[in-house]
Amino acid sequence: MAFLEPLPPEHTPDLVEDFAIFERILGFVPNSLLTMQRKPAIVRGFGVLTEAVMDSKGTVDPGFKRLLAHFASRAAGCQYCEAHSLIAAQIHNVDPEKVAAVWEYQTSPLYSEAERAALDFAFASGQVPNGVTKAIMNKVKIHWTEEQIVEMLAAVSLYGFLNRWNDSMATSLEAPAEDLGTRILKRGGWTGGKHLES
């Protein structure tokens, strides 16, 4: 059970446009934002940051940024964000077969060497203490420009905020996220944890 219950979306009518950002990303307004609306300025600020980080006109594919967010969330242990990031990846045109092979990214032919290097970087970035080594960064630099590395780390960092928010609040998983977790992530050890406890 969530430590603070989400408020209904209509609780703060001024946030309609801000919530619409996340409906486009996930297909629904996440419980994290519905809880966060107790301080509307935080929702607004987070929306601005999300649009900047996940900008579709950037140099890194928006769907791939969600895969990076998934691996950062996996490293941090946030099962809420693990499921959400993959929903967003599919909405942003990552092939469902590629999403289903996420646990096998190191060996699956669906992932390129450049993607593997970036996902290793995201996983190391999400660890505490941070696991990014010179070797990991050098491998990333072989495949990605400095601008792309900045974009990728921004996606990891955005989800770092969400990882801490959702695990600290025990944010309840919504039905679409629970369904994806059960179908795709469960075989890799995903349980939903505190986000499914009643």
N, C-alpha and C positions, 0 to 999 in steps of 0.2 A: 504494500500500500504506500502511495506517495506520502512523503512527510508533510508536504503542503499540497492541498488539492488544487487542480487547475480550475480557474474561473471560466464561466462560459464566455465565448467570443464577444457576445453583445454587452458584456460587463463594461467594456471601455470602447464606446462607439467611435472615438477618435482614432482607433487603431485599425480600422477596416482596411485601409490601404497597406498598412504595414503587414497585417496578417495575409493579405493577398500575395505578397512576395513569397511567403512560405507555402501557400497553397499551390503556387506555380512550381515550386521546387519539389514538394512532396505529394501534392494532391490533397492535402488536408492541413489544417493548422495544428502543429504539434503541441502536445501537452506542456512541453518546456516553455513555449511562448505564452501559453494560457496561464501558466503559473507566474511567469516573469511580468505579466501585465500589471501586477500590483505596483510596479514602478514603470509607467508607460514610456518614460524617456529611455530606459534601458532597451525596451523592445524596439523603439525607433532607431537608436544608435546601432543596435545589433543588425537591424535590417539594412542600414546604410553600409555597414562593414561587410555583410554577406553579399550584397550586390557588387561591391568593389572587388571582393576576393573571387567570387564565382562569375565574374564578368564573361559573358559569352564571346566578347570581342578580344579576349586575352590570347596569349600565345600557347596556352595549354588547354586542351579540350575540356569543356566543363564536366562531361561525364567522367573523364579520367581524374579530375580533381576530387570527385566524390569517392573514387577508389582509393586515392591517397588518404582521404579523410577516414575511410573505413580502416585502413591499416594503422593509422595513428590512434584511432579509437580502440582497435584491438590491442595495441600495445598498452594503452592506458587502462584497459579492462572495462570500458563502458559499453555494456551490451545494448543499451538503448541506442547509442550512436552507431554501433556496428550495423544494426538493422536499418536505421534511418538513412545512413550514407548509401547503402545498396539500393534502397528504394529510389533515392535521388539519382543514382547512377543510371538505373533503368529508364527513368523519366527523361534523362539527358542522353539517351541513345546509346548506352553501353549495351552491347548484345547480351540477351539473357543467358546464352551459353557461357559467355565470358564471366558474367556475374556468378553463375553456378559453379564455375571452376576457380573461384577466388581462393579457395584453400590450397589449390595446386598451382598457383601463379608461377612458382619457380620452375616447374617442369612442363606446364601446359603449353602446347603450341599456339594457343590463343593469345599468349602474352609475349611481347617482343623483349629483347635484351634491354632496350631503353626503358620499357615499362617496369621490368624486374628491378633495374637499378633504382628507379624512382620509388617503387613500392618498398624496397629495402630501406631507402632513405626515410620514407614516411614512418615506417615501423620504428626505426631507430630514433626518429625525432619525437615520437610519442612516448617513449620510455622515460621513466624517472628512476635513477638519473638518466639524463639524455645519453643515447647510445650512438650518436653520429661521430664517426671517426674520420680521420683524414682519408683512409682507404675507401670508405663509403662515399665521401664527398668527391674524391677523385673519379670514382666509377660513374657517379652522376654527371660530372662535368664532361665525360667522354660523349654523352648522349644528349645533353640538355644545355641550353644557353644560360647565362647568368640571369637574364630576365625570366626565363622559365623556372629556374630554381627559386627565385623570389616568389613567383606565383604559387609554386607547389608548396613552399614552406608556409605561405599565407593560408592555404587551405588546411594544412596540418594545424596551424596555430588557431584558426577559427574554431576548429573542432576541439582543440584543447580547452577552450572556454566551455563548450558544450559538454565535454566529457566531465569536467568538474561540476558543472551545474547539475547535470542529470543524475550523476552518481550520488552527489551530496543531497539532492532532493528525492532520490529514489523515484524519479518521474515514471509514471505508469505508461507502459507501452500501449500504443493504439493498435487496433485490430490489424491493419495492413502491415505494420512493422512486426507484430508477433507472427503473422502468417509467413512473411519472408524469412524470419529467423528460424521458424520451425522447418520450412521447406529446404532452405539452403545452408544455414549456418549450424543447425543442430548437429549434423554429422561431424563437425569440427570441434564440438564441445560447447557450443552456445546453448544456454539454458534460459536466457531472459533474466535470470537472477532476481535481484530485488525489484526489478521493473515489472515483474509478473506476480509477485507475492501479494496475497490479499490479506 
